[in-house]
Amino acid sequence: MQAGNAIYETIADLPPVLPVFPLSGALLLPRTQLPLNIFEQRYLDMMDAALSGNRLVGMVQPAHEAPGQEPDVPVLADVGCVGRLTSFQETGDGRYLVTLQGVTRFALGKELRTYSAFREVECDFAPFAADLRCGDGEEDVDRTGLLRTLRDYLDANNLEADWQSVSEAETEVLVNALCMMCPYGPQEKQALLEARDLKTRAETLIAITEMDLARSQNDGGSTLQ
């Protein structure tokens, strides 16, 4: 797959160690884009290091609260997604506005002890090698069921969609974009990230949305946000 100016054909093209950006509620998936507003010094330093190196950053959610967990050093989820810095802008007030393009998911391994302010972990890309194949598994997705659920959600929340763009979107793009835009919480987003394949991710999104709709009808409001 291609991200920016770089082409990643196999997991051998990816580094064994990544800097990681823990951010609750953030979801990055292969071939999607995630804009970020960077203002903490350690993450400014991380972006500087990425820009001077391979431009790769691992996005990962903090795991749910664990005994003895330090607020500034949260326990990390088991799976994250590596993104390539494809857009960078300085704001003039000490912030960076950047965009990451998703490349592939990875399993987090050992965290390294380094002198940098940001965290770095060993990465195992092998379980997610298929992420590098564009469109892998599209033919197995129940696109009709996904669109029906999307329409039900929009109708229930008095929202509109550009149905022409939706109908023209490739299935992988559609599934991953809907997952990233969905208004659900960290647990649901982690489940979408860890879904085995595109078919399972679409089924997970449908199940989460149907559950949200059912609960909304019962109590007048969403319970998953």
C-alpha positions as CSV (number, residue, x, y, z in Angstrom):
1,M,0.0,0.0,0.0
2,Q,1.0,3.6,-0.4
3,A,0.9,6.3,2.3
4,G,2.1,9.7,1.2
5,N,5.3,9.2,-0.8
6,A,6.1,5.8,0.8
7,I,5.1,2.3,-0.3
8,Y,4.8,-0.5,2.2
9,E,4.6,-3.8,0.3
10,T,5.3,-6.2,3.2
11,I,5.7,-6.0,7.0
12,A,9.5,-6.1,6.4
13,D,9.1,-2.5,5.2
14,L,8.1,-1.4,8.7
15,P,10.3,-0.7,11.7
16,P,10.4,-3.1,14.7
17,V,10.0,-0.2,17.1
18,L,7.6,2.7,17.1
19,P,6.9,5.8,19.1
20,V,3.4,5.5,20.4
21,F,0.8,8.3,21.0
22,P,-1.8,7.1,23.6
23,L,-5.1,8.9,22.9
24,S,-8.4,7.6,24.3
25,G,-11.3,7.6,21.8
26,A,-9.0,8.0,18.8
27,L,-9.3,5.4,16.0
28,L,-6.9,5.1,13.1
29,L,-7.5,2.3,10.5
30,P,-5.5,1.4,7.4
31,R,-5.9,3.8,4.5
32,T,-7.8,6.4,6.6
33,Q,-6.7,9.8,7.7
34,L,-6.6,11.1,11.3
35,P,-6.0,14.8,11.9
36,L,-4.4,15.7,15.2
37,N,-3.8,18.9,17.2
38,I,-0.4,18.4,19.0
39,F,0.4,20.7,21.9
40,E,2.0,18.6,24.7
41,Q,5.8,19.0,24.6
42,R,6.5,15.3,24.6
43,Y,4.3,14.7,21.6
44,L,5.8,17.8,19.8
45,D,9.1,16.0,20.4
46,M,7.7,12.8,19.0
47,M,6.5,14.5,15.8
48,D,9.9,16.2,15.4
49,A,11.6,12.8,15.7
50,A,9.2,11.2,13.3
51,L,9.7,13.9,10.7
52,S,13.4,13.5,10.9
53,G,13.1,9.7,10.6
54,N,10.6,7.3,9.0
55,R,7.6,9.5,9.7
56,L,5.8,6.7,11.4
57,V,3.8,7.0,14.6
58,G,1.8,4.3,16.4
59,M,-1.7,5.4,17.6
60,V,-2.9,3.4,20.5
61,Q,-5.7,3.8,23.1
62,P,-5.0,3.6,26.8
63,A,-6.4,0.4,28.3
64,H,-9.1,0.6,30.9
65,E,-8.0,1.6,34.3
66,A,-5.7,-0.8,35.9
67,P,-4.6,-1.1,39.6
68,G,-1.7,1.3,40.2
69,Q,-1.9,2.9,36.8
70,E,-0.2,6.3,36.6
71,P,-2.3,9.0,34.9
72,D,0.7,10.2,32.8
73,V,1.8,6.6,31.9
74,P,-1.4,4.7,31.2
75,V,-1.4,1.0,30.5
76,L,-1.8,0.6,26.7
77,A,-4.2,-1.5,24.7
78,D,-2.9,-4.6,23.1
79,V,-3.4,-3.4,19.5
80,G,-2.7,-0.1,17.8
81,C,-2.3,1.2,14.2
82,V,0.7,2.8,12.7
83,G,0.2,6.0,10.7
84,R,2.5,7.9,8.4
85,L,2.8,11.7,8.8
86,T,1.5,13.0,5.5
87,S,0.6,16.5,6.5
88,F,2.3,18.9,8.9
89,Q,1.7,22.5,9.8
90,E,3.1,24.8,12.5
91,T,0.4,27.1,14.0
92,G,2.7,29.9,15.4
93,D,1.5,29.4,18.9
94,G,3.5,26.3,19.7
95,R,1.2,23.7,18.3
96,Y,1.4,21.3,15.3
97,L,-1.5,20.3,13.1
98,V,-0.7,17.0,11.6
99,T,-2.4,14.2,9.6
100,L,-1.6,10.6,9.9
101,Q,-2.5,8.1,7.2
102,G,-3.2,4.6,8.5
103,V,-0.8,1.9,7.3
104,T,-1.4,-1.3,9.3
105,R,-2.4,-2.4,12.7
106,F,0.2,-3.9,15.1
107,A,0.3,-5.9,18.4
108,L,2.2,-4.1,21.1
109,G,5.2,-5.8,22.5
110,K,7.7,-4.8,25.1
111,E,8.0,-1.2,26.0
112,L,11.5,0.1,25.7
113,R,13.3,2.2,28.3
114,T,14.6,5.3,26.5
115,Y,15.8,8.8,27.2
116,S,13.1,10.4,25.1
117,A,10.1,12.0,26.7
118,F,7.7,9.9,24.6
119,R,7.1,6.1,24.8
120,E,8.4,3.5,22.4
121,V,7.3,-0.1,22.0
122,E,8.3,-3.2,20.0
123,C,5.7,-4.0,17.4
124,D,4.5,-7.2,15.9
125,F,2.9,-6.6,12.5
126,A,2.6,-10.3,11.5
127,P,-1.0,-10.8,12.7
128,F,-2.1,-7.9,10.5
129,A,-0.1,-8.4,7.3
130,A,-3.3,-8.5,5.3
131,D,-3.9,-4.8,6.2
132,L,-1.2,-3.9,3.5
133,R,-3.4,-5.4,0.8
134,C,-5.8,-2.7,-0.4
135,G,-9.4,-3.9,-0.6
136,D,-8.7,-7.3,1.1
137,G,-12.0,-9.0,2.1
138,E,-14.3,-6.4,0.4
139,E,-16.3,-9.2,-1.3
140,D,-17.2,-10.7,2.0
141,V,-18.8,-7.6,3.5
142,D,-22.6,-7.3,3.8
143,R,-22.6,-3.9,2.2
144,T,-26.4,-3.9,1.9
145,G,-26.8,-4.6,5.6
146,L,-24.3,-1.9,6.5
147,L,-26.1,0.7,4.4
148,R,-29.4,-0.3,5.9
149,T,-28.0,0.1,9.4
150,L,-26.5,3.5,8.5
151,R,-29.8,4.7,7.1
152,D,-31.6,3.6,10.3
153,Y,-29.0,5.4,12.4
154,L,-29.3,8.6,10.4
155,D,-33.1,8.5,10.4
156,A,-33.2,8.0,14.2
157,N,-30.9,11.0,14.7
158,N,-32.4,13.3,12.1
159,L,-29.2,13.3,10.1
160,E,-28.5,13.4,6.4
161,A,-25.9,11.7,4.2
162,D,-24.5,12.3,0.7
163,W,-25.8,9.0,-0.6
164,Q,-24.2,9.4,-4.0
165,S,-20.8,9.6,-2.4
166,V,-21.7,6.7,-0.1
167,S,-22.8,4.6,-3.1
168,E,-19.6,5.4,-5.0
169,A,-17.2,4.7,-2.2
170,E,-15.2,1.5,-2.2
171,T,-16.3,-1.0,0.4
172,E,-13.1,-0.9,2.4
173,V,-13.1,2.9,2.4
174,L,-16.8,3.0,3.4
175,V,-16.4,0.5,6.3
176,N,-13.3,2.1,7.8
177,A,-14.6,5.7,7.3
178,L,-17.9,4.9,9.1
179,C,-15.9,3.2,11.9
180,M,-13.8,6.3,12.4
181,M,-16.8,8.7,12.3
182,C,-19.0,6.7,14.6
183,P,-19.8,8.5,17.9
184,Y,-19.1,5.5,20.2
185,G,-16.8,5.2,23.1
186,P,-13.2,3.8,23.5
187,Q,-14.3,0.2,24.1
188,E,-16.4,0.1,21.0
189,K,-13.6,1.8,18.9
190,Q,-11.1,-0.7,20.2
191,A,-13.4,-3.6,19.2
192,L,-13.6,-2.1,15.7
193,L,-9.8,-1.8,15.6
194,E,-9.2,-5.3,16.7
195,A,-11.8,-6.9,14.4
196,R,-10.1,-9.8,12.6
197,D,-10.9,-8.6,9.1
198,L,-13.0,-6.2,7.1
199,K,-16.1,-8.4,7.2
200,T,-15.8,-8.8,11.0
201,R,-15.3,-5.0,11.4
202,A,-18.4,-4.3,9.4
203,E,-20.4,-6.8,11.4
204,T,-19.1,-5.4,14.6
205,L,-20.1,-1.8,13.6
206,I,-23.6,-3.1,12.6
207,A,-24.0,-4.9,15.9
208,I,-22.9,-1.9,17.9
209,T,-25.2,0.5,16.0
210,E,-28.2,-1.8,16.2
211,M,-27.6,-2.1,20.0
212,D,-27.4,1.7,20.3
213,L,-30.6,2.1,18.3
214,A,-32.4,-0.4,20.5
215,R,-31.3,1.3,23.7
216,S,-32.2,4.7,22.4
217,Q,-35.7,3.6,21.6
218,N,-36.1,2.2,25.1
219,D,-34.7,5.2,27.1
220,G,-34.8,8.1,24.6
221,G,-31.0,8.5,24.3
222,S,-27.9,6.7,23.2
223,T,-26.0,4.8,25.9
224,L,-22.8,4.0,24.1
225,Q,-21.2,7.5,23.7
